[in-house]
Amino acid sequence: MGSDSETEKRVQKEKEKKKMLALAPIAKPLAGKKLCKRTLKLVRRAAENKCIKRGVKEVVKSIRRGHKGLCVIAGNISPIDVITHVPILCEESDIPYIYVPSKEDLASAGATKRPTCCVLVQTKPAKGEIEQSEQEKLKSDYDQVVSEVIEVTTSLF
């Protein structure tokens, strides 16, 4: 007989396997566990401060208007055609992007109940201002994650 913690760990590993099996073949560069956790934490903090664009339509519109940020794309989107143009737009605009394994995790970090395909994290809110201390925390987290994303991307290509 196993303890409850062992059962929970086994269930957690099965969920991780299912997430990895559902990944699209174009989901590269894919964030590792540690980077994924940091990225989702950044998305959560940006959502609290309203420094975020959710969904393919909003993200594409923002990129075309010249807004900068970090693009976080879910890797388990079906059909994949929905997001295939987003990485190309990001590369043309010199915007770093990273894939995370689950659209559900991305949505919960972005403070929405519906699963989200992609998110654009910005350092400044679209409307209004945020406190200086919050701005500095967001900027430092953003810089740290972006540097790691660039490192992962350069090692891949």
ABEGO torsion letter per residue (X at the ends): XBBAAAAAAAAAAAAAAAAAAABBAABOBBBBAAAAAAAAAAAAAAAAAGABBBEAAAAAAAAAAGBBEBBBBBAABOBAAAAAAAAAAAAAAGBBBBBBABAAAAAAAAGBABBBABBBBBABBABEBBBAAAAAAAAAAAAAAAAAAAAAAAAAX
